[in-house]
Amino acid sequence: MTRLPKTALTQTKLAVIAALIILTGCAASPERYQDNSAEQWQLKGKIGLWHGDKKESATIDWKQCSTDSMHIRLSGPLGSGAIELFADSDGASLSQNGETRRAASIESLAAQAQWPLPVDALRLWVRGRAAPQLELRSRINTRGQLEELEQAGWTIRYRYSEPDQTLPERVEAKSADTRLTLIIRDWSEQTGTCTPQ
């Protein structure tokens, strides 16, 4: 019987340990959240906005607590400091650098900030769903995933990392003069309440 040198034994042990760690990590990884019909959800990722000659980007944490209650936190290069958007059935507010603006809706606040975004439809579009009150054209891929949607003068394209995914990992929305790109790194169920910070 031939004996392996000590260094070969050590390398073999390390390889076995590394393989076990990788396999354990794979087995323990949580199942990806995939409910695109839920009214309560949270996404985290990055957002890029282009309108005319304006271009902005930020990290985004979007909590949707019901059909009319949401809390969106934008941080990073977009403007200066963090931006908090909050909306419910009573109206909407935008807070930045200690100042708060209020309006009847979150879309009104977006328009005041010179970002004409259909936020009410966007909460559905980001999950690969059409806004029910608007005319639409759509294209479904061979795996049954929504690939492209046209509504209200916007074209929305979707990318998925897995063939059985229902929630997208990338959303690109374009109108005549505005473009939005959303790269989603995490989808989860939203169980808390949406309140201004």
VENBEL-V709451 format. One record per residue. N is the residue number from 1. RES is the residue in one letter. PSI is psi as a letter, one per 30 degrees, with the letter a starting at -180 (NA if undefined). NEAR is the number of other C-alpha atoms within 10 Angstrom. Layout:
BEGIN
<<N | RES | PSI | NEAR> <N | RES | PSI | NEAR>>
END
This chain:
BEGIN
<<1 | M | k | 3> <2 | T | k | 4> <3 | R | k | 7> <4 | L | k | 9> <5 | P | l | 8> <6 | K | e | 9> <7 | T | e | 9> <8 | A | e | 11> <9 | L | e | 12> <10 | T | e | 12> <11 | Q | e | 11> <12 | T | e | 12> <13 | K | e | 12> <14 | L | e | 12> <15 | A | e | 12> <16 | V | e | 12> <17 | I | e | 12> <18 | A | e | 12> <19 | A | e | 12> <20 | L | e | 12> <21 | I | e | 12> <22 | I | e | 12> <23 | L | e | 11> <24 | T | e | 11> <25 | G | e | 11> <26 | C | e | 10> <27 | A | e | 9> <28 | A | f | 9> <29 | S | k | 8> <30 | P | l | 8> <31 | E | k | 6> <32 | R | k | 11> <33 | Y | k | 14> <34 | Q | g | 16> <35 | D | j | 16> <36 | N | g | 18> <37 | S | f | 13> <38 | A | k | 14> <39 | E | f | 17> <40 | Q | j | 20> <41 | W | l | 22> <42 | Q | k | 19> <43 | L | k | 22> <44 | K | k | 19> <45 | G | b | 18> <46 | K | k | 19> <47 | I | k | 22> <48 | G | k | 17> <49 | L | k | 19> <50 | W | k | 16> <51 | H | j | 17> <52 | G | b | 10> <53 | D | g | 7> <54 | K | k | 10> <55 | K | k | 13> <56 | E | l | 14> <57 | S | l | 19> <58 | A | l | 20> <59 | T | l | 20> <60 | I | k | 22> <61 | D | j | 20> <62 | W | j | 20> <63 | K | k | 24> <64 | Q | j | 25> <65 | C | f | 22> <66 | S | a | 15> <67 | T | f | 14> <68 | D | g | 15> <69 | S | j | 20> <70 | M | l | 24> <71 | H | j | 23> <72 | I | k | 21> <73 | R | k | 19> <74 | L | k | 22> <75 | S | l | 19> <76 | G | a | 15> <77 | P | f | 12> <78 | L | j | 17> <79 | G | b | 14> <80 | S | k | 10> <81 | G | a | 12> <82 | A | k | 18> <83 | I | k | 21> <84 | E | k | 19> <85 | L | k | 25> <86 | F | k | 23> <87 | A | k | 24> <88 | D | a | 19> <89 | S | f | 10> <90 | D | f | 10> <91 | G | a | 15> <92 | A | l | 22> <93 | S | l | 20> <94 | L | k | 22> <95 | S | k | 17> <96 | Q | k | 15> <97 | N | h | 11> <98 | G | f | 6> <99 | E | k | 7> <100 | T | k | 12> <101 | R | k | 12> <102 | R | l | 16> <103 | A | l | 16> <104 | A | f | 14> <105 | S | l | 19> <106 | I | f | 23> <107 | E | e | 18> <108 | S | e | 20> <109 | L | e | 20> <110 | A | e | 17> <111 | A | e | 12> <112 | Q | e | 12> <113 | A | g | 10> <114 | Q | h | 11> <115 | W | i | 17> <116 | P | i | 16> <117 | L | k | 19> <118 | P | i | 16> <119 | V | e | 14> <120 | D | e | 14> <121 | A | e | 17> <122 | L | e | 16> <123 | R | f | 19> <124 | L | e | 17> <125 | W | e | 22> <126 | V | f | 23> <127 | R | g | 23> <128 | G | h | 23> <129 | R | k | 17> <130 | A | k | 21> <131 | A | k | 16> <132 | P | f | 9> <133 | Q | f | 8> <134 | L | k | 10> <135 | E | l | 11> <136 | L | l | 15> <137 | R | k | 10> <138 | S | l | 14> <139 | R | k | 13> <140 | I | k | 11> <141 | N | l | 9> <142 | T | f | 9> <143 | R | g | 11> <144 | G | g | 12> <145 | Q | k | 19> <146 | L | k | 23> <147 | E | e | 19> <148 | E | k | 19> <149 | L | k | 20> <150 | E | k | 19> <151 | Q | k | 18> <152 | A | h | 12> <153 | G | g | 11> <154 | W | k | 17> <155 | T | k | 18> <156 | I | k | 24> <157 | R | k | 22> <158 | Y | k | 21> <159 | R | k | 17> <160 | Y | k | 16> <161 | S | f | 10> <162 | E | k | 11> <163 | P | f | 10> <164 | D | g | 11> <165 | Q | k | 18> <166 | T | f | 19> <167 | L | k | 25> <168 | P | l | 26> <169 | E | f | 21> <170 | R | k | 19> <171 | V | k | 22> <172 | E | k | 20> <173 | A | k | 21> <174 | K | k | 18> <175 | S | a | 17> <176 | A | e | 10> <177 | D | g | 10> <178 | T | k | 18> <179 | R | k | 19> <180 | L | k | 19> <181 | T | k | 18> <182 | L | j | 23> <183 | I | j | 19> <184 | I | j | 20> <185 | R | f | 12> <186 | D | k | 13> <187 | W | k | 21> <188 | S | l | 15> <189 | E | k | 17> <190 | Q | j | 18> <191 | T | f | 12> <192 | G | a | 11> <193 | T | l | 14> <194 | C | j | 18> <195 | T | k | 13> <196 | P | k | 15> <197 | Q | NA | 9>>
END
